[in-house]
């Protein structure tokens, strides 16, 4: 599975009411209401499980969840197995 497709699969599993295209096209996932603070915590849990990475509260900011590409970069920065 391609890396971005894998990430989109994780995101849609964490928030199944949102489709992959919305995650991919959104320019501000939090600002547009696609992900709220609780959703971000759920996504972090899913990312940790899928990519075998540990993401601590000090490892990210709201900006890391602005777009799917930002989330992808966060996982890579934290040592996730892409």
Secondary structure as UniProt FT lines:
FT   HELIX           3..14
FT   TURN            16..17
FT   HELIX           20..25
FT   TURN            29..33
FT   HELIX           37..51
FT   HELIX           57..59
FT   HELIX           62..65
FT   HELIX           68..77
FT   TURN            78..79
//
